[in-house]
Amino acid sequence: MATVTATAPRTHLPGVLRHRAAAKLLLLAVVAAVLVPLVNARWGSASWPGALTVDLAKPLASASDWVIDNRDSHPLFVYFFGYISNAVVLAVRAVYLTLLAAGWAGVTAFGALVAWRVAGVRLAAGTAAALLACGALGMWVPTMQTLALMVVAVLASVAVGALLGLAAGLSDRMDRALRPVLDTMQVLPAFAYLLPVVLVFGIGVPAAVLATVVYAAPPMARLTALGLRGADPEVLEAVESLGATARQRLLTARVPLARKELLLGLNQTIMMALSMAVIASVIGAGGLGDRVYQALASVDVGAALAAGVPIVLLAVVLDRVTGAAGDGGTAAGRPRTIGWAYALAVTVAVALATRLLGALDWPGGWTLPIAEPVNRAVDWMTAHLYSGVPVVGGTADWAGHFTTWVLDPVRDGLQWLPWWAVLLAVAALAWLIGTWRTALTAVLAMAAIGVLGVWKPSLDTLSQVLAAVAVTLVLGFATGIAAARSDRVERALRPVLDVFQTMPQFVYLIPVVALFGVGRAPAVAAAVVYALPAVVRITAQGLRQVDPAALESARSLGATGRQQLWQVQLPLARRSLLLAVNQGVVLVLAVVIIGGLVGGGALGYDVAFGLAQGDLATGLVAGAAIVCLGLMLDRVTQPTERRAKKGA
């Protein structure tokens, strides 16, 4: 195999990269040798020195008091935020009343006909079955509440995202200005959006919808800008040569050419909006998310599962329908057989028929209560699987061992390190994978956590993220390699990954609470399950896209399958693997924070406590620390564009 690497056109790169990395580390060591003694002499402390912290409790408390005192009288709230709040309430109420007026049969018929129009009979049947299952679980009304919230939030998110994407797609200056904003919003966990919105709009539907818009609009903006910028220049030049104005070129050329990206943006926006609509139940969104949240608060796994299954069904149906629309045809490749007018007419006819029959509400005799049998199963697991299982031990034992042998040592090790050592480690990792600007951004983000006065809780959260990422990458890389090397494995994994990737974050807490109880280990387990599909998909795709010529060359020289993997596929798929690491880190952080609701502690608990108690200082400082932690982790694991080009 030495000959394979010697004949590759990039033989010199590994040595060059090693030399450059050594030079960076040497320069960083010199800087550290000069600065560390000065830092130790001035602030000799393992933890972040108190002299370098800023107490934001008083100014934030004052700001919170001012907002609360003026929310009902100040013109900004009365004539601006008040109108927005009223418009959101009226829109959600109108959609909700429309859904109730259509009745369970009308909504089911409309959903099935839309799926048939877009994707064919098979998905239409699946959509009808999913909606009927929501009613059979006794969750029809909460499902309609969530759906009404979703409709309004998605429409607003698409409008905001499309406008931002339009500006970024047509203007380089706007693209440069929006990019860091969208980057920050992408790494910001959903939980961190809630408290500022609650402060302005209070607990209820308006805050939930607006938090969802802030969370779900970035993918629409990014993909809209990408689609507009990726339009075929020859087509645009041909349209311009015909004398079309800028507006005509946009509407007749750019937007139609960007159709696929726009529909993909709609798909991603719907998925993120559904995920956030569930999380927003913490601030009074109601619907299915509220049922899950209340059940988790009382550790009622059966009730949580009864509300969680409809969320998953909604996510899968919406993902399939919008995905099929983005493909531009039916899933089976058949021509569309019905029109929108026909679908609407059938829906109206079904709704009128059920109204005349007095059967708008879901029939009480058609429900299938699963909470009690699920809770009995959980009780059985508690009695038989939590501990005392011969040889393998129980799930509680596994959680305890993971906490004792992994989480505690990692947390204690991070908190034992001097604060300047942590900053040096962050600088080294970020500089090795990027540029000095990347390293500076990561170090400043980490230093900001210390300045905010939440150094130890942030390191606790970081320890959970690192442990979860390590498990995710081991499982994800192994599974992704197996999927890339075997079509049978890839086909078997595809439906599983599809379901897991469309499930909202909140739902992952249900099974881990049932299996492991509450604590930091369950929060890590939920984060692993949530992040695993993305890592598997990106890894498998990256390995499958390796140049076949390189593999054929390796095979012709007698390389075994293992040698091809380690010496050809993995090195050539380096960028995809780094992207998998980056996405794994971002997704893990999002769920570790939500894990504060099930005993994860640290920053997640601080945010949840701030929300529950209306404590702006605690919640907002923890939210800002989450932003900084996410930004640091993103920079440490994401190669810069310049670096990526040099390594290409």
C-alpha positions as a printed NumPy array, in Angstrom:
array([[  0.   ,   0.   ,   0.   ],
       [  3.006,   2.309,   0.249],
       [  2.915,   2.505,  -3.538],
       [ -0.735,   3.62 ,  -3.492],
       [ -0.043,   6.611,  -1.327],
       [  3.153,   7.418,  -3.176],
       [  1.409,   7.646,  -6.518],
       [ -1.501,   9.729,  -5.238],
       [ -1.395,  13.336,  -6.479],
       [ -1.587,  14.696,  -2.918],
       [  1.346,  12.837,  -1.352],
       [  3.008,  15.998,  -0.088],
       [ -0.043,  17.255,   1.816],
       [  0.194,  15.134,   4.995],
       [  3.8  ,  16.182,   5.606],
       [  3.071,  19.832,   4.865],
       [  0.066,  19.798,   7.148],
       [  2.064,  18.182,   9.947],
       [  4.786,  20.765,   9.572],
       [  2.287,  23.615,   9.598],
       [  0.501,  22.194,  12.658],
       [  3.817,  21.854,  14.5  ],
       [  4.681,  25.454,  13.672],
       [  1.334,  26.658,  14.992],
       [  1.711,  24.69 ,  18.219],
       [  5.28 ,  25.938,  18.679],
       [  4.202,  29.557,  18.266],
       [  1.323,  29.02 ,  20.695],
       [  3.71 ,  27.43 ,  23.195],
       [  6.018,  30.459,  22.992],
       [  3.107,  32.84 ,  23.587],
       [  1.929,  30.689,  26.514],
       [  5.418,  30.622,  28.037],
       [  5.401,  34.42 ,  28.112],
       [  1.816,  35.022,  29.228],
       [  1.116,  32.158,  31.661],
       [  3.591,  33.298,  34.369],
       [  2.138,  36.809,  34.202],
       [ -1.406,  35.45 ,  34.409],
       [ -0.538,  33.164,  37.336],
       [  1.133,  36.022,  39.203],
       [ -1.91 ,  38.254,  38.774],
       [ -4.813,  35.77 ,  38.89 ],
       [ -3.383,  32.524,  40.261],
       [ -6.544,  30.46 ,  40.346],
       [ -7.682,  27.135,  38.935],
       [-11.201,  28.401,  38.372],
       [-12.031,  31.59 ,  36.547],
       [-10.853,  34.516,  38.721],
       [-13.611,  36.527,  40.333],
       [-11.835,  39.764,  39.427],
       [-12.508,  39.041,  35.747],
       [-16.238,  38.448,  36.123],
       [-19.024,  40.924,  35.515],
       [-22.087,  40.737,  37.733],
       [-25.096,  41.184,  35.47 ],
       [-27.69 ,  40.291,  38.093],
       [-28.57 ,  43.866,  39.049],
       [-28.748,  45.411,  35.55 ],
       [-30.697,  42.421,  34.214],
       [-33.058,  42.512,  37.169],
       [-33.564,  46.228,  36.579],
       [-34.216,  45.64 ,  32.882],
       [-36.654,  42.847,  33.697],
       [-38.488,  45.037,  36.197],
       [-38.676,  47.887,  33.673],
       [-40.116,  45.632,  30.988],
       [-42.67 ,  44.141,  33.365],
       [-43.684,  47.563,  34.71 ],
       [-44.027,  49.117,  31.237],
       [-45.36 ,  46.178,  29.234],
       [-48.92 ,  47.415,  29.483],
       [-48.286,  51.155,  29.118],
       [-45.155,  51.991,  27.107],
       [-45.881,  52.89 ,  23.44 ],
       [-43.254,  50.377,  22.228],
       [-45.188,  47.534,  23.807],
       [-48.687,  48.874,  23.282],
       [-48.385,  49.932,  19.63 ],
       [-45.702,  47.575,  18.306],
       [-45.235,  44.392,  20.295],
       [-48.875,  44.502,  21.333],
       [-50.085,  44.547,  17.735],
       [-47.718,  41.687,  16.845],
       [-48.983,  39.692,  19.803],
       [-52.629,  40.284,  18.91 ],
       [-52.02 ,  39.375,  15.259],
       [-50.364,  36.102,  16.269],
       [-53.187,  35.205,  18.653],
       [-55.845,  35.957,  16.052],
       [-54.016,  33.993,  13.341],
       [-53.495,  30.92 ,  15.516],
       [-57.089,  31.062,  16.742],
       [-58.426,  31.364,  13.192],
       [-56.448,  28.339,  12.   ],
       [-57.424,  26.334,  15.08 ],
       [-61.138,  27.109,  14.69 ],
       [-60.915,  26.232,  10.994],
       [-59.422,  22.848,  11.846],
       [-62.104,  22.205,  14.449],
       [-64.822,  23.28 ,  12.001],
       [-63.495,  20.811,   9.415],
       [-63.733,  18.029,  11.969],
       [-61.553,  14.986,  12.239],
       [-62.864,  13.558,   8.966],
       [-62.357,  16.805,   7.011],
       [-58.8  ,  17.312,   8.286],
       [-57.921,  13.686,   7.572],
       [-59.399,  13.888,   4.067],
       [-57.57 ,  17.139,   3.295],
       [-54.239,  15.779,   4.546],
       [-54.605,  12.586,   2.542],
       [-55.63 ,  14.443,  -0.631],
       [-52.71 ,  16.881,  -0.364],
       [-50.314,  13.943,   0.07 ],
       [-51.925,  12.21 ,  -2.919],
       [-51.623,  15.356,  -5.024],
       [-47.96 ,  15.765,  -4.137],
       [-46.616,  12.265,  -3.651],
       [-49.064,   9.562,  -4.716],
       [-51.47 ,   7.065,  -3.204],
       [-49.029,   5.351,  -0.853],
       [-48.135,   8.515,   1.047],
       [-51.804,   9.555,   1.021],
       [-52.693,   6.326,   2.824],
       [-49.838,   6.844,   5.268],
       [-50.938,  10.413,   5.974],
       [-54.521,   9.325,   6.65 ],
       [-53.305,   6.527,   8.931],
       [-51.044,   8.935,  10.85 ],
       [-53.846,  11.451,  11.437],
       [-56.261,   8.724,  12.47 ],
       [-53.651,   7.372,  14.889],
       [-53.445,  10.819,  16.545],
       [-57.186,  10.615,  17.214],
       [-57.043,   6.985,  18.304],
       [-54.485,   7.924,  20.963],
       [-56.94 ,  10.479,  22.367],
       [-54.82 ,  13.413,  21.203],
       [-56.941,  14.896,  18.424],
       [-57.557,  18.291,  20.043],
       [-53.921,  18.769,  21.219],
       [-52.777,  17.716,  17.741],
       [-54.971,  20.401,  16.177],
       [-53.598,  22.964,  18.648],
       [-50.027,  22.062,  17.673],
       [-50.944,  22.043,  13.983],
       [-52.512,  25.524,  14.232],
       [-49.402,  26.851,  15.953],
       [-47.276,  25.145,  13.311],
       [-49.173,  26.641,  10.364],
       [-48.795,  30.211,  11.613],
       [-45.183,  29.751,  12.731],
       [-44.129,  28.115,   9.452],
       [-45.799,  30.788,   7.313],
       [-44.112,  33.543,   9.316],
       [-40.751,  31.696,   9.292],
       [-40.918,  31.161,   5.534],
       [-41.801,  34.817,   4.943],
       [-38.99 ,  36.119,   7.16 ],
       [-36.474,  33.553,   5.895],
       [-37.348,  34.16 ,   2.237],
       [-36.948,  37.927,   2.619],
       [-33.584,  37.556,   4.345],
       [-32.488,  34.961,   1.789],
       [-33.616,  37.223,  -1.05 ],
       [-31.526,  40.066,   0.328],
       [-28.482,  37.809,   0.857],
       [-28.903,  36.155,  -2.536],
       [-28.982,  39.434,  -4.444],
       [-26.463,  41.464,  -2.441],
       [-22.928,  40.463,  -1.457],
       [-22.929,  43.058,   1.304],
       [-26.109,  41.655,   2.862],
       [-24.735,  38.129,   2.492],
       [-21.619,  39.081,   4.464],
       [-23.684,  40.902,   7.091],
       [-26.193,  38.079,   7.579],
       [-23.721,  35.194,   7.607],
       [-22.428,  35.648,  11.195],
       [-25.989,  36.255,  12.423],
       [-27.229,  33.038,  10.834],
       [-24.139,  31.161,  12.081],
       [-24.884,  32.251,  15.645],
       [-28.554,  31.344,  15.324],
       [-27.605,  27.926,  13.965],
       [-25.434,  27.004,  16.963],
       [-27.816,  28.551,  19.494],
       [-29.872,  25.8  ,  21.185],
       [-33.608,  26.319,  21.048],
       [-33.93 ,  26.62 ,  24.813],
       [-31.906,  29.838,  24.797],
       [-34.514,  31.634,  22.655],
       [-37.305,  31.309,  25.158],
       [-36.506,  33.635,  28.04 ],
       [-35.999,  36.933,  26.126],
       [-39.194,  36.314,  24.155],
       [-41.13 ,  35.538,  27.33 ],
       [-39.864,  38.738,  28.908],
       [-41.299,  40.827,  26.074],
       [-44.479,  38.899,  25.225],
       [-45.195,  37.01 ,  28.421],
       [-46.21 ,  33.374,  28.753],
       [-48.488,  32.158,  25.979],
       [-48.982,  31.569,  22.278],
       [-47.369,  34.805,  20.946],
       [-44.091,  34.088,  22.703],
       [-44.149,  30.484,  21.475],
       [-44.802,  31.461,  17.853],
       [-42.17 ,  34.206,  17.774],
       [-39.544,  31.994,  19.425],
       [-40.331,  29.382,  16.782],
       [-39.924,  31.941,  13.985],
       [-36.514,  33.018,  15.285],
       [-35.422,  29.368,  15.475],
       [-36.891,  28.133,  12.175],
       [-36.245,  31.053,   9.801],
       [-32.421,  30.609,   9.308],
       [-32.574,  27.443,   7.152],
       [-35.067,  29.112,   4.824],
       [-32.819,  32.165,   4.586],
       [-29.686,  30.124,   3.913],
       [-31.233,  27.868,   1.279],
       [-33.015,  30.755,  -0.45 ],
       [-29.732,  32.649,  -0.75 ],
       [-27.974,  29.471,  -1.905],
       [-30.588,  28.819,  -4.587],
       [-30.56 ,  32.38 ,  -5.898],
       [-26.764,  32.527,  -6.002],
       [-26.528,  29.122,  -7.661],
       [-28.754,  30.009, -10.617],
       [-27.284,  29.078, -13.993],
       [-25.398,  32.182, -15.275],
       [-26.098,  31.271, -18.901],
       [-29.851,  31.256, -18.321],
       [-29.655,  34.593, -16.519],
       [-27.579,  36.059, -19.33 ],
       [-30.087,  34.812, -21.912],
       [-32.987,  36.373, -20.012],
       [-31.097,  39.652, -19.65 ],
       [-30.292,  39.694, -23.371],
       [-34.046,  39.631, -24.041],
       [-34.408,  42.955, -22.241],
       [-35.864,  41.647, -18.966],
       [-35.745,  43.994, -15.981],
       [-34.13 ,  42.992, -12.692],
       [-37.558,  42.166, -11.254],
       [-38.474,  40.055, -14.285],
       [-35.15 ,  38.212, -14.107],
       [-35.811,  37.444, -10.455],
       [-39.377,  36.186, -10.942],
       [-38.946,  34.379, -14.265],
       [-35.429,  32.966, -13.918],
       [-33.792,  33.072, -10.492],
       [-36.764,  31.929,  -8.408],
       [-37.826,  29.079, -10.768],
       [-34.213,  27.879, -10.978],
       [-33.995,  27.902,  -7.175],
       [-37.206,  25.87 ,  -6.756],
       [-35.473,  22.814,  -5.324],
       [-33.552,  24.829,  -2.709],
       [-36.682,  26.789,  -1.782],
       [-38.696,  23.612,  -1.192],
       [-35.811,  22.095,   0.759],
       [-35.786,  25.259,   2.872],
       [-39.519,  24.824,   3.459],
       [-38.932,  21.221,   4.523],
       [-36.187,  22.166,   6.975],
       [-38.214,  25.082,   8.317],
       [-41.204,  22.819,   8.992],
       [-39.028,  20.293,  10.835],
       [-37.377,  22.944,  12.986],
       [-40.675,  24.712,  13.629],
       [-42.275,  21.48 ,  14.83 ],
       [-39.309,  20.789,  17.06 ],
       [-39.46 ,  24.297,  18.522],
       [-43.255,  24.242,  18.844],
       [-42.848,  21.283,  21.166],
       [-40.069,  22.934,  23.189],
       [-42.12 ,  26.131,  23.355],
       [-44.666,  24.258,  25.455],
       [-42.428,  25.279,  28.365],
       [-43.658,  28.855,  27.831],
       [-47.328,  28.08 ,  27.381],
       [-47.648,  26.971,  23.764],
       [-50.143,  24.266,  24.673],
       [-50.909,  21.337,  22.396],
       [-48.925,  18.11 ,  22.263],
       [-45.748,  19.675,  23.618],
       [-47.521,  20.766,  26.772],
       [-48.797,  17.21 ,  27.308],
       [-45.26 ,  15.849,  26.905],
       [-43.778,  18.489,  29.203],
       [-46.346,  17.961,  31.954],
       [-45.938,  14.187,  31.72 ],
       [-42.148,  14.417,  31.904],
       [-42.396,  16.759,  34.889],
       [-44.371,  14.075,  36.754],
       [-42.292,  11.224,  35.221],
       [-45.469,   9.806,  33.658],
       [-43.861,   7.963,  30.753],
       [-47.154,   6.547,  29.466],
       [-48.789,   9.961,  29.11 ],
       [-45.599,  11.38 ,  27.588],
       [-45.506,   8.6  ,  25.007],
       [-49.191,   9.038,  24.158],
       [-48.482,  12.683,  23.286],
       [-45.062,  11.982,  21.794],
       [-46.231,   9.471,  19.184],
       [-48.512,  12.035,  17.416],
       [-45.584,  14.481,  17.333],
       [-43.44 ,  11.889,  15.584],
       [-46.266,  11.03 ,  13.172],
       [-46.769,  14.7  ,  12.303],
       [-43.033,  15.137,  11.763],
       [-42.747,  12.094,   9.498],
       [-45.821,  13.045,   7.42 ],
       [-44.761,  16.667,   6.984],
       [-41.215,  15.625,   6.123],
       [-42.375,  13.126,   3.493],
       [-44.919,  15.461,   1.893],
       [-42.593,  18.459,   1.66 ],
       [-39.713,  16.22 ,   0.59 ],
       [-41.837,  14.79 ,  -2.229],
       [-42.826,  18.317,  -3.279],
       [-39.142,  19.212,  -3.444],
       [-38.452,  16.244,  -5.723],
       [-40.958,  17.694,  -8.177],
       [-43.132,  14.633,  -8.592],
       [-44.787,  11.74 ,  -6.906],
       [-42.872,   9.242,  -4.865],
       [-43.809,   6.477,  -7.254],
       [-43.098,   8.534, -10.361],
       [-46.761,   8.551, -11.372],
       [-48.489,  11.577, -12.815],
       [-50.568,  13.679, -10.473],
       [-54.149,  12.502, -10.686],
       [-56.054,  15.164,  -8.734],
       [-56.084,  18.937,  -8.677],
       [-56.108,  21.344,  -5.769],
       [-59.679,  22.419,  -6.514],
       [-60.835,  18.811,  -6.389],
       [-59.022,  18.232,  -3.075],
       [-60.605,  21.341,  -1.561],
       [-64.059,  20.409,  -2.824],
       [-63.827,  16.902,  -1.347],
       [-62.616,  18.323,   1.969],
       [-65.529,  20.754,   2.162],
       [-67.991,  17.987,   1.286],
       [-66.602,  15.668,   3.972],
       [-66.593,  18.459,   6.569],
       [-70.219,  19.37 ,   5.79 ],
       [-71.266,  15.727,   5.96 ],
       [-69.673,  15.217,   9.373],
       [-71.201,  18.476,  10.644],
       [-74.672,  17.384,   9.519],
       [-74.132,  14.04 ,  11.232],
       [-72.91 ,  15.789,  14.407],
       [-69.596,  13.911,  14.292],
       [-67.039,  16.747,  14.139],
       [-65.308,  15.645,  17.355],
       [-63.317,  12.46 ,  17.475],
       [-65.593,   9.651,  18.729],
       [-64.811,   8.839,  22.341],
       [-65.292,   5.131,  21.757],
       [-62.547,   5.068,  19.13 ],
       [-59.684,   5.926,  21.464],
       [-56.969,   3.499,  22.434],
       [-55.483,   4.548,  25.803],
       [-51.872,   3.452,  25.967],
       [-50.695,   5.406,  29.027],
       [-51.695,   2.757,  31.565],
       [-50.159,  -0.27 ,  29.778],
       [-47.006,   1.726,  29.02 ],
       [-46.68 ,   2.715,  32.672],
       [-47.162,  -0.925,  33.665],
       [-44.368,  -1.852,  31.28 ],
       [-42.182,   0.889,  32.783],
       [-42.941,  -0.411,  36.274],
       [-41.947,  -3.903,  35.13 ],
       [-38.702,  -2.531,  33.697],
       [-38.056,  -0.668,  36.928],
       [-38.525,  -3.876,  38.862],
       [-36.619,  -6.194,  36.516],
       [-34.279,  -4.213,  34.248],
       [-33.11 ,  -1.214,  36.265],
       [-30.716,  -3.26 ,  38.361],
       [-29.861,  -6.771,  39.361],
       [-29.891,  -8.282,  35.861],
       [-27.413, -11.193,  35.865],
       [-24.101, -10.633,  34.052],
       [-25.01 ,  -7.417,  32.194],
       [-26.491,  -5.444,  35.078],
       [-29.465,  -3.116,  34.706],
       [-30.07 ,   0.151,  32.903],
       [-29.777,   2.105,  36.146],
       [-26.436,   0.373,  36.737],
       [-25.277,   1.368,  33.263],
       [-26.3  ,   4.979,  33.872],
       [-24.571,   4.971,  37.243],
       [-21.388,   3.45 ,  35.868],
       [-21.341,   5.903,  32.948],
       [-21.763,   8.795,  35.364],
       [-19.089,   7.506,  37.745],
       [-16.525,   6.343,  35.211],
       [-17.006,   8.875,  32.408],
       [-19.056,  11.97 ,  33.24 ],
       [-17.631,  12.659,  36.691],
       [-13.946,  12.263,  35.692],
       [-14.367,  14.412,  32.581],
       [-16.212,  17.124,  34.521],
       [-13.763,  17.041,  37.436],
       [-10.818,  17.095,  35.027],
       [-12.125,  20.126,  33.16 ],
       [-12.917,  21.971,  36.377],
       [ -9.495,  21.052,  37.818],
       [ -7.645,  22.556,  34.85 ],
       [ -6.54 ,  26.184,  35.268],
       [ -8.762,  28.497,  33.293],
       [ -5.859,  29.646,  31.155],
       [ -5.095,  26.005,  30.26 ],
       [ -8.644,  25.586,  28.984],
       [ -8.285,  28.709,  26.845],
       [ -4.959,  27.443,  25.482],
       [ -6.482,  24.079,  24.587],
       [ -9.363,  25.818,  22.801],
       [ -6.936,  28.077,  20.927],
       [ -4.783,  25.121,  19.857],
       [ -7.7  ,  23.04 ,  18.584],
       [ -9.334,  25.943,  16.755],
       [ -6.072,  27.112,  15.179],
       [ -5.08 ,  23.616,  14.046],
       [ -8.332,  23.17 ,  12.165],
       [ -8.758,  26.763,  11.012],
       [ -7.002,  30.113,  11.038],
       [ -5.934,  32.517,  13.743],
       [ -9.284,  34.294,  13.361],
       [-11.064,  31.026,  14.129],
       [ -8.892,  30.527,  17.201],
       [ -9.446,  34.095,  18.376],
       [-13.226,  33.759,  18.03 ],
       [-13.246,  30.473,  19.959],
       [-11.04 ,  31.844,  22.752],
       [-13.109,  35.025,  23.104],
       [-16.318,  32.96 ,  23.232],
       [-14.869,  30.743,  25.967],
       [-13.512,  33.747,  27.87 ],
       [-16.939,  35.394,  27.711],
       [-18.329,  32.415,  29.639],
       [-15.901,  33.168,  32.465],
       [-16.725,  36.864,  32.369],
       [-20.411,  35.983,  32.755],
       [-19.578,  34.122,  35.979],
       [-20.786,  30.653,  34.928],
       [-17.422,  28.965,  34.353],
       [-18.058,  25.785,  36.377],
       [-21.616,  25.101,  35.127],
       [-20.383,  25.631,  31.573],
       [-17.574,  23.113,  32.058],
       [-20.144,  20.696,  33.49 ],
       [-22.224,  21.117,  30.331],
       [-19.069,  20.81 ,  28.214],
       [-18.198,  17.518,  29.916],
       [-21.623,  16.11 ,  29.015],
       [-21.22 ,  17.334,  25.424],
       [-17.75 ,  15.782,  25.084],
       [-18.902,  12.445,  26.492],
       [-21.98 ,  12.38 ,  24.27 ],
       [-19.977,  13.405,  21.19 ],
       [-17.407,  10.667,  21.832],
       [-20.113,   7.985,  22.035],
       [-21.943,   9.475,  19.031],
       [-18.835,   9.514,  16.851],
       [-17.827,   5.952,  17.736],
       [-21.298,   4.606,  16.974],
       [-21.925,   6.98 ,  14.062],
       [-18.631,   6.364,  12.252],
       [-18.913,   2.585,  12.69 ],
       [-22.505,   2.548,  11.452],
       [-21.777,   4.988,   8.629],
       [-18.842,   2.876,   7.426],
       [-21.031,  -0.24 ,   7.472],
       [-23.76 ,   1.596,   5.513],
       [-21.245,   2.9  ,   2.962],
       [-19.74 ,  -0.538,   2.356],
       [-23.006,  -2.5  ,   2.151],
       [-26.129,  -1.604,   0.172],
       [-28.143,  -4.026,   2.292],
       [-27.135,  -2.284,   5.518],
       [-27.851,   1.105,   3.955],
       [-31.351,   0.03 ,   2.896],
       [-32.082,  -1.429,   6.331],
       [-30.899,   1.725,   8.109],
       [-32.662,   4.245,   5.869],
       [-36.186,   4.036,   7.385],
       [-34.771,   3.963,  10.912],
       [-32.645,   7.057,  10.287],
       [-35.567,   8.804,   8.576],
       [-37.777,   8.359,  11.637],
       [-35.065,   9.308,  14.117],
       [-34.048,  12.368,  12.103],
       [-37.59 ,  13.74 ,  11.963],
       [-38.345,  13.303,  15.67 ],
       [-38.347,  16.58 ,  17.64 ],
       [-35.725,  16.944,  20.365],
       [-38.201,  16.82 ,  23.229],
       [-39.453,  13.357,  22.285],
       [-36.037,  11.76 ,  22.821],
       [-36.329,  12.388,  26.546],
       [-39.278,   9.989,  26.879],
       [-37.567,   6.626,  26.266],
       [-34.384,   7.549,  28.16 ],
       [-36.389,   8.563,  31.223],
       [-38.234,   5.241,  30.987],
       [-34.964,   3.295,  30.759],
       [-32.53 ,   5.276,  32.886],
       [-34.59 ,   7.513,  35.187],
       [-33.369,  11.083,  35.627],
       [-29.85 ,  12.472,  35.779],
       [-26.928,  13.452,  33.579],
       [-26.543,  10.035,  31.935],
       [-30.109,  10.057,  30.508],
       [-29.498,  13.545,  29.111],
       [-26.344,  12.253,  27.396],
       [-28.207,   9.186,  26.086],
       [-30.94 ,  11.369,  24.56 ],
       [-28.289,  13.588,  22.952],
       [-26.537,  10.56 ,  21.431],
       [-29.759,   9.2  ,  19.931],
       [-30.659,  12.631,  18.529],
       [-27.265,  13.325,  16.936],
       [-26.526,   9.815,  15.69 ],
       [-28.613,   9.868,  12.443],
       [-26.891,  12.992,  11.103],
       [-23.416,  11.564,  11.804],
       [-24.299,   8.233,  10.171],
       [-25.755,   9.885,   7.053],
       [-22.894,  12.347,   6.521],
       [-20.258,   9.65 ,   7.099],
       [-21.896,   7.193,   4.699],
       [-22.417,   9.862,   2.045],
       [-18.828,  11.081,   2.304],
       [-17.396,   7.577,   1.941],
       [-19.681,   6.737,  -0.981],
       [-18.592,   9.894,  -2.823],
       [-14.897,   8.992,  -2.772],
       [-13.437,   8.954,  -6.29 ],
       [-13.986,   5.436,  -7.716],
       [-10.728,   5.763,  -9.651],
       [ -8.761,   5.986,  -6.392],
       [-10.449,   2.839,  -5.062],
       [ -9.898,   0.996,  -8.331],
       [ -6.227,   1.978,  -8.258],
       [ -5.897,   0.659,  -4.705],
       [ -7.61 ,  -2.612,  -5.615],
       [ -5.386,  -3.076,  -8.661],
       [ -2.351,  -2.836,  -6.383],
       [ -3.692,  -5.592,  -4.152],
       [ -5.098,  -3.514,  -1.298],
       [ -7.483,  -5.344,   1.004],
       [-10.882,  -3.904,   1.916],
       [ -9.516,  -2.732,   5.261],
       [ -6.535,  -1.043,   3.603],
       [ -8.825,   0.676,   1.094],
       [-10.917,   2.004,   3.977],
       [ -8.086,   3.315,   6.155],
       [ -5.641,   4.49 ,   3.486],
       [ -7.961,   5.709,   0.73 ],
       [-11.604,   6.245,   1.693],
       [-11.198,   7.819,   5.135],
       [ -8.426,  10.273,   4.102],
       [-10.315,  11.332,   0.968],
       [-13.559,  11.72 ,   2.948],
       [-11.852,  13.955,   5.529],
       [-14.066,  16.983,   4.892],
       [-17.246,  14.943,   5.255],
       [-15.966,  13.384,   8.477],
       [-15.151,  16.815,   9.904],
       [-18.628,  17.987,   8.93 ],
       [-20.078,  14.938,  10.71 ],
       [-18.111,  15.873,  13.841],
       [-19.327,  19.468,  13.636],
       [-22.978,  18.511,  13.188],
       [-22.705,  15.928,  15.954],
       [-21.381,  18.555,  18.368],
       [-24.091,  21.106,  17.521],
       [-26.921,  18.558,  17.781],
       [-25.576,  17.057,  21.003],
       [-25.374,  20.485,  22.642],
       [-29.012,  21.197,  21.756],
       [-30.291,  18.097,  23.583],
       [-27.841,  18.239,  26.495],
       [-29.313,  21.649,  27.297],
       [-32.877,  20.286,  27.173],
       [-31.61 ,  17.459,  29.378],
       [-31.69 ,  19.997,  32.202],
       [-35.4  ,  19.139,  32.422],
       [-34.608,  15.521,  33.346],
       [-31.764,  16.08 ,  35.78 ],
       [-28.956,  17.08 ,  33.405],
       [-28.155,  20.089,  35.579],
       [-25.582,  22.75 ,  34.658],
       [-26.596,  25.409,  32.112],
       [-29.762,  23.555,  31.049],
       [-31.039,  23.621,  34.604],
       [-30.234,  27.325,  34.932],
       [-32.25 ,  28.138,  31.801],
       [-35.176,  25.981,  32.962],
       [-35.029,  27.577,  36.42 ],
       [-34.957,  31.068,  34.934],
       [-38.001,  30.263,  32.803],
       [-39.914,  28.712,  35.672],
       [-39.149,  31.494,  38.151],
       [-39.041,  34.435,  35.749],
       [-35.433,  34.999,  36.857],
       [-33.975,  36.92 ,  33.928],
       [-30.485,  37.13 ,  35.399],
       [-30.08 ,  33.374,  35.875],
       [-31.823,  32.341,  32.673],
       [-30.381,  34.962,  30.344],
       [-26.809,  34.582,  31.613],
       [-27.076,  30.813,  31.174],
       [-28.551,  31.342,  27.7  ],
       [-25.687,  33.666,  26.751],
       [-23.195,  31.092,  28.05 ],
       [-24.878,  28.433,  25.911],
       [-24.467,  30.684,  22.876],
       [-20.763,  31.175,  23.643],
       [-20.249,  27.463,  24.279],
       [-22.   ,  26.577,  21.032],
       [-19.973,  29.162,  19.105],
       [-16.721,  27.84 ,  20.577],
       [-17.588,  24.212,  19.795],
       [-18.647,  25.159,  16.271],
       [-15.359,  26.959,  15.598],
       [-13.266,  24.171,  17.115],
       [-14.912,  21.531,  14.917],
       [-15.598,  23.429,  11.686],
       [-12.725,  24.011,   9.241],
       [-12.694,  27.435,   7.658],
       [-13.28 ,  27.856,   3.931],
       [ -9.67 ,  28.762,   3.345],
       [ -8.466,  25.699,   5.207],
       [-10.938,  23.458,   3.396],
       [ -9.684,  24.671,   0.032],
       [ -6.069,  24.027,   0.953],
       [ -6.909,  20.571,   2.149],
       [ -8.959,  19.784,  -0.944]])
